[in-house]
Amino acid sequence: MNVLLRIIINAAALWVAAWALPGISIGPRDTVEPAWNTAAEIVTYLFVGLVFGTVNVLLRWILHLLAMPITCLTLGLFALVVNAGLLMLTSAIANLFPVDFHVNAFFWDAILGSIIISIVSAILNRVLVRR
């Protein structure tokens, strides 16, 4: 149940980032009609949330550990670059499936998207997840 809640939190954070930034887009790949239905949209966000959570679980701590010296030198700002890279990796992995998730530019879209996703995830984790 905890894993499903985390996937939903990731999907909600990705939805906020896609809503706030025009450089982040998400949707099913092969749609005939431009207005796709709500169920397909929800499933797409949940799938990308699953991919994003898996990428974070497998790679985030390793990359943060390897980047710790430069993160300390930049007073933590390099952690934004690592998180943006993980968001770009999520975009690349999700596009291997019939999902259209794009982050256009690394500098503005991925970095601002990772900030938005981090803030929304932190708020939702604080509110919804019981320890």
Residue pairs with C-beta under 8 A, 6 or more apart in sequence:
2 129
5 128
5 129
6 53
6 129
7 46
7 49
7 50
7 53
8 46
8 49
9 49
9 121
9 124
9 125
9 128
9 129
10 48
10 49
10 50
10 52
10 53
10 117
10 121
11 42
11 45
11 46
11 48
11 49
12 45
12 49
12 120
12 124
13 49
13 116
13 117
13 118
13 120
13 121
13 124
14 26
14 45
14 48
14 49
14 52
14 117
15 26
15 45
16 116
16 117
16 120
17 24
17 113
17 116
17 117
17 120
18 24
18 25
18 26
20 116
21 109
21 112
21 113
21 116
23 103
23 104
23 105
23 108
23 109
23 113
24 102
24 103
24 104
24 109
24 113
25 100
25 101
25 102
25 104
26 44
26 45
26 48
26 99
26 100
26 101
26 102
27 36
27 41
27 44
27 99
27 100
28 36
28 40
28 41
28 44
28 98
28 99
28 100
29 98
29 99
29 100
30 98
31 40
44 99
47 94
47 97
47 99
48 90
48 94
48 99
48 101
51 90
51 93
51 94
51 97
52 86
52 87
52 90
52 117
55 86
55 89
55 90
55 93
56 86
59 86
59 89
60 82
60 83
60 86
63 82
63 85
63 86
64 71
64 79
64 82
67 78
67 79
67 82
70 78
71 77
71 78
71 79
71 82
80 111
80 114
80 115
81 111
83 114
83 115
83 117
83 118
84 106
84 110
84 111
84 113
84 114
85 106
85 110
86 114
87 103
87 110
87 113
87 114
87 117
88 103
88 106
88 110
90 101
91 101
91 102
91 103
94 101
95 101
95 102
103 109
103 110
103 113
